[in-house]
C-alpha cells in the first residue's frame, strides 16, 4: 500500500511513478520516451495512452456536468444560458489542456499500481546504457 501511495504522490507531482525522477516532460505536452533516472519506458504498449485520454475527457465532462447542473439548479427558473454556455466552453477546452500532463502520469500510476505491475524487463528493455 505504501508503494501505491508513494507512486500516486509522484504522479501528482509530474514525476516518474517508479523512481520519482523529474523532469519527465520536455514541455507541457511532450512526455519523454523513457525516464532519465530509471529508464522506465513510459509507453508500455501500442495504444497505451488511450486510457489517459479517456480519463482526461471524463474529468472535463464531469466538471462540465457539475457546473451546468449547479448553475441550472442555483438559478432556476431564470437560468442564465449564455454564461453557462461560456463556462461550459471554457471548461471543455481549458481543462483537457491543463490536465493533460497529469492524465498521463496518473494513467501510468493506475497501470503500475493496479493493472500491470512493474517487472525487471520494464527497466532493462532497450536500455541504451546496457551494451
Beta strands, then each sheet from edge to edge (+ up, - down):
end
